[in-house]
Amino acid sequence: MVMFVSTSDKPLVWLDGEIKTPPFSEAARIEAGHLLRLLQKGQALAMPHSRPMPLVGPRCHEPRVRDAEADWRTVYRADSDAVVILAVFSKKTQATPKAVIDACIRRLRECDRA
């Protein structure tokens, strides 16, 4: 299957992580892809699909994808010209791990300097 992206869609800029099966189930991969596609089209995600991540930075969010084996998160920042993916990880507790937050902050800093 070939998918064309409209020139008006925002590109996804991957700084870390990937969404593939495995480790995602096929259903979870499709759901994550759907949420990212909405972001590319400029739509904002809100609870229960995504929560703001002000600790990481402005316009940063953490979408939620429930899977049989894990709850997946994709930390991103919605810029005017792109969706910047900062991390993809399975979440096992209610709080986002400090190591993930610190890595996302570092990646954003590096991205903004480039």
Helices and strands as residue ranges (DSSP letters): E 12-14, H 26-40, E 50-52, E 60-66, E 71-78, E 83-91, H 98-113
